[in-house]
Amino acid sequence: MPFVITSPCEGEKNGSCVEVCPVDCIDEGKDMFFIDPEICIDCGACEPVCPVEAIYPDDEVPEEESHYIELNRVYSEA
């Protein structure tokens, strides 16, 4: 299960998650970061360092944030 970055990251873009990712699966978008689900190895290193708690395992994303699962996937395909 890959991890997903959700709305609290919008405008925040702290970047701590990028620094700890061992496989470089986190990309910087215009307003937030995104995780490439094809590269993510589910290590979970990014989740505890996110200062705004925007990162979730894909099966634990809050329902109101569920569209971010698709946004992360689509951004990574671009």
N, CA, C and O atoms as a CHARMM CRD file, in Angstrom:
* protein
*
  312
    1    1 MET  N      0.84500  -1.17900   0.00000 PROA 1      0.00000
    2    1 MET  CA     0.00000   0.00000   0.00000 PROA 1      0.00000
    3    1 MET  C      0.88300   1.23200   0.00000 PROA 1      0.00000
    4    1 MET  O      1.62600   1.45500   0.95600 PROA 1      0.00000
    5    2 PRO  N      0.82000   2.03700  -1.04700 PROA 2      0.00000
    6    2 PRO  CA     1.62400   3.26400  -1.07800 PROA 2      0.00000
    7    2 PRO  C      1.05500   4.33100  -0.15000 PROA 2      0.00000
    8    2 PRO  O     -0.10300   4.27700   0.26700 PROA 2      0.00000
    9    3 PHE  N      1.88300   5.27000   0.14800 PROA 3      0.00000
   10    3 PHE  CA     1.44800   6.40600   0.96500 PROA 3      0.00000
   11    3 PHE  C      0.92400   7.50600   0.05100 PROA 3      0.00000
   12    3 PHE  O      1.25500   7.55700  -1.13300 PROA 3      0.00000
   13    4 VAL  N      0.10000   8.38700   0.62000 PROA 4      0.00000
   14    4 VAL  CA    -0.57100   9.44100  -0.13400 PROA 4      0.00000
   15    4 VAL  C     -0.40300  10.75900   0.61500 PROA 4      0.00000
   16    4 VAL  O     -0.52600  10.80500   1.83900 PROA 4      0.00000
   17    5 ILE  N     -0.12600  11.82000  -0.11800 PROA 5      0.00000
   18    5 ILE  CA    -0.05300  13.15500   0.47800 PROA 5      0.00000
   19    5 ILE  C     -1.38600  13.85000   0.22600 PROA 5      0.00000
   20    5 ILE  O     -1.90100  13.84000  -0.89200 PROA 5      0.00000
   21    6 THR  N     -1.94000  14.45400   1.28100 PROA 6      0.00000
   22    6 THR  CA    -3.27800  15.04500   1.21700 PROA 6      0.00000
   23    6 THR  C     -3.24200  16.56400   1.41700 PROA 6      0.00000
   24    6 THR  O     -2.17100  17.16800   1.46700 PROA 6      0.00000
   25    7 SER  N     -4.41300  17.16200   1.53000 PROA 7      0.00000
   26    7 SER  CA    -4.58600  18.61800   1.50900 PROA 7      0.00000
   27    7 SER  C     -3.77400  19.44000   2.50400 PROA 7      0.00000
   28    7 SER  O     -3.43100  20.57400   2.16900 PROA 7      0.00000
   29    8 PRO  N     -3.43900  18.95700   3.70200 PROA 8      0.00000
   30    8 PRO  CA    -2.65100  19.81900   4.58200 PROA 8      0.00000
   31    8 PRO  C     -1.30100  20.24600   3.98800 PROA 8      0.00000
   32    8 PRO  O     -0.70000  21.21800   4.44500 PROA 8      0.00000
   33    9 CYS  N     -0.83400  19.52500   2.97900 PROA 9      0.00000
   34    9 CYS  CA     0.43600  19.87600   2.32600 PROA 9      0.00000
   35    9 CYS  C      0.28100  21.07700   1.40100 PROA 9      0.00000
   36    9 CYS  O      1.25800  21.77400   1.12800 PROA 9      0.00000
   37   10 GLU  N     -0.91600  21.32400   0.92100 PROA 10     0.00000
   38   10 GLU  CA    -1.12100  22.42800  -0.02500 PROA 10     0.00000
   39   10 GLU  C     -0.66000  23.74000   0.59000 PROA 10     0.00000
   40   10 GLU  O     -1.15100  24.15800   1.63900 PROA 10     0.00000
   41   11 GLY  N      0.27900  24.37400  -0.07100 PROA 11     0.00000
   42   11 GLY  CA     0.81300  25.64300   0.39800 PROA 11     0.00000
   43   11 GLY  C      1.87700  25.50300   1.46800 PROA 11     0.00000
   44   11 GLY  O      2.57500  26.47300   1.76300 PROA 11     0.00000
   45   12 GLU  N      2.02200  24.33600   2.05400 PROA 12     0.00000
   46   12 GLU  CA     3.00100  24.09800   3.12600 PROA 12     0.00000
   47   12 GLU  C      4.37700  23.79200   2.53400 PROA 12     0.00000
   48   12 GLU  O      5.35100  24.50800   2.76800 PROA 12     0.00000
   49   13 LYS  N      4.42300  22.72300   1.77200 PROA 13     0.00000
   50   13 LYS  CA     5.63900  22.28200   1.08300 PROA 13     0.00000
   51   13 LYS  C      6.89500  22.37200   1.95000 PROA 13     0.00000
   52   13 LYS  O      7.88100  22.99700   1.55900 PROA 13     0.00000
   53   14 ASN  N      6.85600  21.75300   3.11400 PROA 14     0.00000
   54   14 ASN  CA     7.98700  21.72600   4.03500 PROA 14     0.00000
   55   14 ASN  C      9.17500  20.96500   3.45200 PROA 14     0.00000
   56   14 ASN  O     10.31000  21.42700   3.56500 PROA 14     0.00000
   57   15 GLY  N      8.94300  19.82400   2.84000 PROA 15     0.00000
   58   15 GLY  CA    10.00700  19.06000   2.19900 PROA 15     0.00000
   59   15 GLY  C     10.72600  18.05800   3.07400 PROA 15     0.00000
   60   15 GLY  O     11.62600  17.36900   2.59500 PROA 15     0.00000
   61   16 SER  N     10.36200  17.95300   4.34000 PROA 16     0.00000
   62   16 SER  CA    10.99500  16.96500   5.22300 PROA 16     0.00000
   63   16 SER  C     10.81100  15.55200   4.68200 PROA 16     0.00000
   64   16 SER  O     11.69700  14.70800   4.81600 PROA 16     0.00000
   65   17 CYS  N      9.66500  15.30300   4.07700 PROA 17     0.00000
   66   17 CYS  CA     9.37100  13.97700   3.54500 PROA 17     0.00000
   67   17 CYS  C     10.33300  13.59800   2.42100 PROA 17     0.00000
   68   17 CYS  O     10.74800  12.44400   2.31500 PROA 17     0.00000
   69   18 VAL  N     10.67800  14.55600   1.60100 PROA 18     0.00000
   70   18 VAL  CA    11.59000  14.30600   0.47800 PROA 18     0.00000
   71   18 VAL  C     12.95600  13.88500   0.99800 PROA 18     0.00000
   72   18 VAL  O     13.58600  12.98200   0.44700 PROA 18     0.00000
   73   19 GLU  N     13.40300  14.53100   2.04400 PROA 19     0.00000
   74   19 GLU  CA    14.72800  14.27700   2.60600 PROA 19     0.00000
   75   19 GLU  C     14.88000  12.86600   3.16500 PROA 19     0.00000
   76   19 GLU  O     15.97800  12.31100   3.13500 PROA 19     0.00000
   77   20 VAL  N     13.79400  12.27100   3.67900 PROA 20     0.00000
   78   20 VAL  CA    13.89600  10.95100   4.29900 PROA 20     0.00000
   79   20 VAL  C     13.50000   9.79900   3.38000 PROA 20     0.00000
   80   20 VAL  O     13.70200   8.63800   3.73600 PROA 20     0.00000
   81   21 CYS  N     12.94800  10.08700   2.22400 PROA 21     0.00000
   82   21 CYS  CA    12.49300   9.02400   1.31900 PROA 21     0.00000
   83   21 CYS  C     13.69800   8.29200   0.71400 PROA 21     0.00000
   84   21 CYS  O     14.51500   8.91100   0.03200 PROA 21     0.00000
   85   22 PRO  N     13.81500   6.97900   0.95800 PROA 22     0.00000
   86   22 PRO  CA    14.97100   6.24300   0.44100 PROA 22     0.00000
   87   22 PRO  C     14.90500   5.92400  -1.05700 PROA 22     0.00000
   88   22 PRO  O     15.91100   5.51900  -1.64000 PROA 22     0.00000
   89   23 VAL  N     13.74200   6.09900  -1.68700 PROA 23     0.00000
   90   23 VAL  CA    13.60900   5.74600  -3.10500 PROA 23     0.00000
   91   23 VAL  C     13.21700   6.93300  -3.98600 PROA 23     0.00000
   92   23 VAL  O     12.88200   6.74300  -5.15500 PROA 23     0.00000
   93   24 ASP  N     13.25200   8.13400  -3.45200 PROA 24     0.00000
   94   24 ASP  CA    12.93000   9.34900  -4.21500 PROA 24     0.00000
   95   24 ASP  C     11.59600   9.25800  -4.94500 PROA 24     0.00000
   96   24 ASP  O     11.51200   9.54900  -6.13800 PROA 24     0.00000
   97   25 CYS  N     10.55800   8.85400  -4.22500 PROA 25     0.00000
   98   25 CYS  CA     9.23500   8.73500  -4.85400 PROA 25     0.00000
   99   25 CYS  C      8.37700   9.97200  -4.64800 PROA 25     0.00000
  100   25 CYS  O      7.23000  10.00300  -5.09400 PROA 25     0.00000
  101   26 ILE  N      8.91000  10.99900  -3.97500 PROA 26     0.00000
  102   26 ILE  CA     8.13100  12.19700  -3.67600 PROA 26     0.00000
  103   26 ILE  C      8.57700  13.32900  -4.58800 PROA 26     0.00000
  104   26 ILE  O      9.74900  13.70600  -4.61100 PROA 26     0.00000
  105   27 ASP  N      7.62700  13.86000  -5.33400 PROA 27     0.00000
  106   27 ASP  CA     7.89500  14.93700  -6.28200 PROA 27     0.00000
  107   27 ASP  C      7.22500  16.22300  -5.84100 PROA 27     0.00000
  108   27 ASP  O      6.15700  16.20300  -5.22700 PROA 27     0.00000
  109   28 GLU  N      7.85400  17.32900  -6.15600 PROA 28     0.00000
  110   28 GLU  CA     7.30200  18.63400  -5.82300 PROA 28     0.00000
  111   28 GLU  C      6.42700  19.13800  -6.95400 PROA 28     0.00000
  112   28 GLU  O      6.87000  19.26300  -8.09600 PROA 28     0.00000
  113   29 GLY  N      5.18400  19.42500  -6.61900 PROA 29     0.00000
  114   29 GLY  CA     4.26900  20.02800  -7.57200 PROA 29     0.00000
  115   29 GLY  C      4.21200  21.52700  -7.34400 PROA 29     0.00000
  116   29 GLY  O      4.98600  22.06900  -6.55500 PROA 29     0.00000
  117   30 LYS  N      3.31400  22.18800  -8.02000 PROA 30     0.00000
  118   30 LYS  CA     3.19800  23.64200  -7.89800 PROA 30     0.00000
  119   30 LYS  C      2.83700  24.07400  -6.48300 PROA 30     0.00000
  120   30 LYS  O      3.44700  24.99900  -5.94700 PROA 30     0.00000
  121   31 ASP  N      1.85000  23.41500  -5.86700 PROA 31     0.00000
  122   31 ASP  CA     1.35900  23.82100  -4.55600 PROA 31     0.00000
  123   31 ASP  C      1.62000  22.82500  -3.43300 PROA 31     0.00000
  124   31 ASP  O      1.41900  23.14500  -2.26100 PROA 31     0.00000
  125   32 MET  N      2.06600  21.61600  -3.78200 PROA 32     0.00000
  126   32 MET  CA     2.26300  20.57700  -2.77000 PROA 32     0.00000
  127   32 MET  C      3.16200  19.47600  -3.32400 PROA 32     0.00000
  128   32 MET  O      3.54000  19.50000  -4.49500 PROA 32     0.00000
  129   33 PHE  N      3.49500  18.52100  -2.47600 PROA 33     0.00000
  130   33 PHE  CA     4.26000  17.36000  -2.90000 PROA 33     0.00000
  131   33 PHE  C      3.30500  16.21600  -3.21700 PROA 33     0.00000
  132   33 PHE  O      2.16800  16.18800  -2.74600 PROA 33     0.00000
  133   34 PHE  N      3.79000  15.27000  -4.02800 PROA 34     0.00000
  134   34 PHE  CA     3.01200  14.10300  -4.41600 PROA 34     0.00000
  135   34 PHE  C      3.89000  12.86000  -4.31100 PROA 34     0.00000
  136   34 PHE  O      5.09800  12.92800  -4.53700 PROA 34     0.00000
  137   35 ILE  N      3.28500  11.72700  -3.96900 PROA 35     0.00000
  138   35 ILE  CA     4.00300  10.45800  -3.89600 PROA 35     0.00000
  139   35 ILE  C      3.62900   9.60600  -5.10000 PROA 35     0.00000
  140   35 ILE  O      2.45000   9.40200  -5.39100 PROA 35     0.00000
  141   36 ASP  N      4.65400   9.10600  -5.80200 PROA 36     0.00000
  142   36 ASP  CA     4.42900   8.22200  -6.94100 PROA 36     0.00000
  143   36 ASP  C      4.14700   6.82100  -6.39300 PROA 36     0.00000
  144   36 ASP  O      5.04000   6.19500  -5.82300 PROA 36     0.00000
  145   37 PRO  N      2.91800   6.32200  -6.55600 PROA 37     0.00000
  146   37 PRO  CA     2.56600   5.01700  -5.98900 PROA 37     0.00000
  147   37 PRO  C      3.30600   3.85300  -6.63500 PROA 37     0.00000
  148   37 PRO  O      3.38400   2.77200  -6.05000 PROA 37     0.00000
  149   38 GLU  N      3.84400   4.05500  -7.82300 PROA 38     0.00000
  150   38 GLU  CA     4.58500   2.99200  -8.50800 PROA 38     0.00000
  151   38 GLU  C      6.00600   2.85100  -7.95700 PROA 38     0.00000
  152   38 GLU  O      6.62500   1.79600  -8.09400 PROA 38     0.00000
  153   39 ILE  N      6.51400   3.90100  -7.34300 PROA 39     0.00000
  154   39 ILE  CA     7.87600   3.88000  -6.81000 PROA 39     0.00000
  155   39 ILE  C      7.89000   3.67800  -5.29400 PROA 39     0.00000
  156   39 ILE  O      8.83300   3.09500  -4.75900 PROA 39     0.00000
  157   40 CYS  N      6.86400   4.14800  -4.60500 PROA 40     0.00000
  158   40 CYS  CA     6.78400   4.05900  -3.14600 PROA 40     0.00000
  159   40 CYS  C      6.93300   2.60600  -2.69300 PROA 40     0.00000
  160   40 CYS  O      6.25300   1.71600  -3.20500 PROA 40     0.00000
  161   41 ILE  N      7.82900   2.37300  -1.72900 PROA 41     0.00000
  162   41 ILE  CA     8.05800   1.01800  -1.21400 PROA 41     0.00000
  163   41 ILE  C      7.36100   0.78800   0.12300 PROA 41     0.00000
  164   41 ILE  O      7.61000  -0.21500   0.79100 PROA 41     0.00000
  165   42 ASP  N      6.49900   1.70500   0.51000 PROA 42     0.00000
  166   42 ASP  CA     5.69900   1.56100   1.72700 PROA 42     0.00000
  167   42 ASP  C      6.53800   1.48600   2.99700 PROA 42     0.00000
  168   42 ASP  O      6.16100   0.80700   3.95100 PROA 42     0.00000
  169   43 CYS  N      7.66400   2.17400   3.01300 PROA 43     0.00000
  170   43 CYS  CA     8.53100   2.10900   4.19000 PROA 43     0.00000
  171   43 CYS  C      7.98900   2.95000   5.34100 PROA 43     0.00000
  172   43 CYS  O      8.27100   2.66100   6.50400 PROA 43     0.00000
  173   44 GLY  N      7.21400   3.98800   5.02700 PROA 44     0.00000
  174   44 GLY  CA     6.62300   4.81800   6.06200 PROA 44     0.00000
  175   44 GLY  C      7.53600   5.88200   6.63900 PROA 44     0.00000
  176   44 GLY  O      7.15400   6.55500   7.59600 PROA 44     0.00000
  177   45 ALA  N      8.72300   6.05600   6.09300 PROA 45     0.00000
  178   45 ALA  CA     9.66300   7.04900   6.62800 PROA 45     0.00000
  179   45 ALA  C      9.11900   8.46800   6.53300 PROA 45     0.00000
  180   45 ALA  O      9.43400   9.30700   7.37700 PROA 45     0.00000
  181   46 CYS  N      8.31700   8.74500   5.53100 PROA 46     0.00000
  182   46 CYS  CA     7.80800  10.09000   5.30100 PROA 46     0.00000
  183   46 CYS  C      6.71400  10.50300   6.28400 PROA 46     0.00000
  184   46 CYS  O      6.61700  11.67200   6.65800 PROA 46     0.00000
  185   47 GLU  N      5.90800   9.56000   6.69100 PROA 47     0.00000
  186   47 GLU  CA     4.72300   9.87500   7.50900 PROA 47     0.00000
  187   47 GLU  C      5.05300  10.59700   8.82000 PROA 47     0.00000
  188   47 GLU  O      4.44100  11.62900   9.09800 PROA 47     0.00000
  189   48 PRO  N      5.98800  10.10600   9.63500 PROA 48     0.00000
  190   48 PRO  CA     6.22200  10.77500  10.92500 PROA 48     0.00000
  191   48 PRO  C      6.93600  12.12000  10.84000 PROA 48     0.00000
  192   48 PRO  O      6.88600  12.89900  11.79200 PROA 48     0.00000
  193   49 VAL  N      7.59800  12.40800   9.72500 PROA 49     0.00000
  194   49 VAL  CA     8.32000  13.68200   9.61800 PROA 49     0.00000
  195   49 VAL  C      7.47500  14.80400   9.03300 PROA 49     0.00000
  196   49 VAL  O      7.90800  15.95700   9.02900 PROA 49     0.00000
  197   50 CYS  N      6.29500  14.49800   8.54500 PROA 50     0.00000
  198   50 CYS  CA     5.43700  15.53000   7.95800 PROA 50     0.00000
  199   50 CYS  C      4.91000  16.44500   9.07100 PROA 50     0.00000
  200   50 CYS  O      4.17800  15.98900   9.95000 PROA 50     0.00000
  201   51 PRO  N      5.27800  17.73100   9.03800 PROA 51     0.00000
  202   51 PRO  CA     4.88100  18.63500  10.12100 PROA 51     0.00000
  203   51 PRO  C      3.39000  18.96800  10.14200 PROA 51     0.00000
  204   51 PRO  O      2.88200  19.45800  11.15100 PROA 51     0.00000
  205   52 VAL  N      2.68500  18.70900   9.03900 PROA 52     0.00000
  206   52 VAL  CA     1.25600  19.02400   8.98200 PROA 52     0.00000
  207   52 VAL  C      0.37900  17.76900   8.92700 PROA 52     0.00000
  208   52 VAL  O     -0.83000  17.85600   8.71000 PROA 52     0.00000
  209   53 GLU  N      1.00100  16.60300   9.12700 PROA 53     0.00000
  210   53 GLU  CA     0.29400  15.31900   9.14600 PROA 53     0.00000
  211   53 GLU  C     -0.56200  15.11800   7.90400 PROA 53     0.00000
  212   53 GLU  O     -1.74200  14.78000   7.99300 PROA 53     0.00000
  213   54 ALA  N      0.04900  15.33100   6.74700 PROA 54     0.00000
  214   54 ALA  CA    -0.65800  15.21900   5.46800 PROA 54     0.00000
  215   54 ALA  C     -0.48300  13.85800   4.80500 PROA 54     0.00000
  216   54 ALA  O     -1.10200  13.60300   3.77200 PROA 54     0.00000
  217   55 ILE  N      0.34300  12.97700   5.36700 PROA 55     0.00000
  218   55 ILE  CA     0.68100  11.71500   4.71100 PROA 55     0.00000
  219   55 ILE  C     -0.00800  10.54600   5.40700 PROA 55     0.00000
  220   55 ILE  O      0.03900  10.40600   6.62900 PROA 55     0.00000
  221   56 TYR  N     -0.65200   9.70800   4.58800 PROA 56     0.00000
  222   56 TYR  CA    -1.38500   8.53900   5.09300 PROA 56     0.00000
  223   56 TYR  C     -1.09100   7.32900   4.21100 PROA 56     0.00000
  224   56 TYR  O     -0.81100   7.48200   3.02200 PROA 56     0.00000
  225   57 PRO  N     -1.15400   6.11200   4.79300 PROA 57     0.00000
  226   57 PRO  CA    -1.19700   4.92800   3.94400 PROA 57     0.00000
  227   57 PRO  C     -2.48500   5.02800   3.11800 PROA 57     0.00000
  228   57 PRO  O     -3.49200   5.54000   3.60600 PROA 57     0.00000
  229   58 ASP  N     -2.45800   4.54900   1.88700 PROA 58     0.00000
  230   58 ASP  CA    -3.61900   4.76400   1.01200 PROA 58     0.00000
  231   58 ASP  C     -4.91300   4.16600   1.54900 PROA 58     0.00000
  232   58 ASP  O     -5.99500   4.63500   1.19300 PROA 58     0.00000
  233   59 ASP  N     -4.83000   3.14500   2.39300 PROA 59     0.00000
  234   59 ASP  CA    -6.05900   2.57300   2.94000 PROA 59     0.00000
  235   59 ASP  C     -6.50900   3.25200   4.23500 PROA 59     0.00000
  236   59 ASP  O     -7.47900   2.81500   4.85500 PROA 59     0.00000
  237   60 GLU  N     -5.81100   4.31800   4.64900 PROA 60     0.00000
  238   60 GLU  CA    -6.19200   5.06600   5.84500 PROA 60     0.00000
  239   60 GLU  C     -6.47700   6.54900   5.55700 PROA 60     0.00000
  240   60 GLU  O     -6.67400   7.34100   6.48000 PROA 60     0.00000
  241   61 VAL  N     -6.49700   6.91000   4.28200 PROA 61     0.00000
  242   61 VAL  CA    -6.79400   8.29600   3.91600 PROA 61     0.00000
  243   61 VAL  C     -8.22500   8.60800   4.34500 PROA 61     0.00000
  244   61 VAL  O     -9.14300   7.85500   4.02100 PROA 61     0.00000
  245   62 PRO  N     -8.42900   9.72200   5.07800 PROA 62     0.00000
  246   62 PRO  CA    -9.79800  10.07800   5.47100 PROA 62     0.00000
  247   62 PRO  C    -10.70700  10.19700   4.24300 PROA 62     0.00000
  248   62 PRO  O    -10.27000  10.63500   3.17900 PROA 62     0.00000
  249   63 GLU  N    -11.94600   9.81400   4.39900 PROA 63     0.00000
  250   63 GLU  CA   -12.88100   9.79000   3.27200 PROA 63     0.00000
  251   63 GLU  C    -12.94600  11.12400   2.53200 PROA 63     0.00000
  252   63 GLU  O    -12.99100  11.15500   1.30200 PROA 63     0.00000
  253   64 GLU  N    -12.95200  12.22700   3.28600 PROA 64     0.00000
  254   64 GLU  CA   -13.03600  13.54300   2.65900 PROA 64     0.00000
  255   64 GLU  C    -11.76600  13.91300   1.88700 PROA 64     0.00000
  256   64 GLU  O    -11.75700  14.89100   1.14000 PROA 64     0.00000
  257   65 GLU  N    -10.70400  13.14200   2.06500 PROA 65     0.00000
  258   65 GLU  CA    -9.43700  13.37600   1.37100 PROA 65     0.00000
  259   65 GLU  C     -9.16600  12.30700   0.30800 PROA 65     0.00000
  260   65 GLU  O     -8.10900  12.32100  -0.32200 PROA 65     0.00000
  261   66 SER  N    -10.09700  11.39400   0.10400 PROA 66     0.00000
  262   66 SER  CA    -9.85200  10.23200  -0.76000 PROA 66     0.00000
  263   66 SER  C     -9.49300  10.59100  -2.19900 PROA 66     0.00000
  264   66 SER  O     -8.81100   9.81600  -2.87000 PROA 66     0.00000
  265   67 HSD  N     -9.93400  11.74200  -2.68500 PROA 67     0.00000
  266   67 HSD  CA    -9.58400  12.12100  -4.06300 PROA 67     0.00000
  267   67 HSD  C     -8.08900  12.39300  -4.21600 PROA 67     0.00000
  268   67 HSD  O     -7.58500  12.44900  -5.33800 PROA 67     0.00000
  269   68 TYR  N     -7.37700  12.56300  -3.10800 PROA 68     0.00000
  270   68 TYR  CA    -5.92900  12.76400  -3.18400 PROA 68     0.00000
  271   68 TYR  C     -5.19300  11.48900  -3.58900 PROA 68     0.00000
  272   68 TYR  O     -4.06600  11.56000  -4.08100 PROA 68     0.00000
  273   69 ILE  N     -5.80700  10.33500  -3.39200 PROA 69     0.00000
  274   69 ILE  CA    -5.20700   9.08300  -3.85900 PROA 69     0.00000
  275   69 ILE  C     -5.03900   9.16900  -5.36900 PROA 69     0.00000
  276   69 ILE  O     -3.96700   8.88000  -5.90000 PROA 69     0.00000
  277   70 GLU  N     -6.08700   9.56300  -6.04800 PROA 70     0.00000
  278   70 GLU  CA    -6.04900   9.70100  -7.50400 PROA 70     0.00000
  279   70 GLU  C     -5.15100  10.85800  -7.93100 PROA 70     0.00000
  280   70 GLU  O     -4.41900  10.73600  -8.91400 PROA 70     0.00000
  281   71 LEU  N     -5.19300  11.97600  -7.21100 PROA 71     0.00000
  282   71 LEU  CA    -4.34000  13.12300  -7.56200 PROA 71     0.00000
  283   71 LEU  C     -2.86600  12.75900  -7.50500 PROA 71     0.00000
  284   71 LEU  O     -2.10200  13.16400  -8.38100 PROA 71     0.00000
  285   72 ASN  N     -2.44600  12.00200  -6.49200 PROA 72     0.00000
  286   72 ASN  CA    -1.05700  11.58200  -6.40000 PROA 72     0.00000
  287   72 ASN  C     -0.69700  10.68200  -7.57600 PROA 72     0.00000
  288   72 ASN  O      0.37800  10.82000  -8.15900 PROA 72     0.00000
  289   73 ARG  N     -1.59100   9.76000  -7.92700 PROA 73     0.00000
  290   73 ARG  CA    -1.33100   8.85300  -9.04900 PROA 73     0.00000
  291   73 ARG  C     -1.24000   9.62000 -10.37000 PROA 73     0.00000
  292   73 ARG  O     -0.31000   9.41600 -11.15000 PROA 73     0.00000
  293   74 VAL  N     -2.21000  10.50000 -10.61500 PROA 74     0.00000
  294   74 VAL  CA    -2.24100  11.24800 -11.86800 PROA 74     0.00000
  295   74 VAL  C     -1.02500  12.17400 -11.99500 PROA 74     0.00000
  296   74 VAL  O     -0.42600  12.26700 -13.06600 PROA 74     0.00000
  297   75 TYR  N     -0.66700  12.84700 -10.92200 PROA 75     0.00000
  298   75 TYR  CA     0.50400  13.73200 -10.97400 PROA 75     0.00000
  299   75 TYR  C      1.74700  12.93500 -11.32800 PROA 75     0.00000
  300   75 TYR  O      2.58500  13.39800 -12.10200 PROA 75     0.00000
  301   76 SER  N      1.87000  11.75500 -10.77300 PROA 76     0.00000
  302   76 SER  CA     3.05500  10.93200 -11.00200 PROA 76     0.00000
  303   76 SER  C      3.13300  10.40500 -12.42500 PROA 76     0.00000
  304   76 SER  O      4.22400  10.11800 -12.91800 PROA 76     0.00000
  305   77 GLU  N      1.99700  10.27400 -13.09000 PROA 77     0.00000
  306   77 GLU  CA     1.97600   9.78400 -14.47300 PROA 77     0.00000
  307   77 GLU  C      2.33400  10.88000 -15.47000 PROA 77     0.00000
  308   77 GLU  O      2.70400  10.58800 -16.60700 PROA 77     0.00000
  309   78 ALA  N      2.22700  12.12400 -15.05700 PROA 78     0.00000
  310   78 ALA  CA     2.46000  13.24200 -15.96900 PROA 78     0.00000
  311   78 ALA  C      3.93200  13.40300 -16.33200 PROA 78     0.00000
  312   78 ALA  O      4.28500  14.30300 -17.09400 PROA 78     0.00000
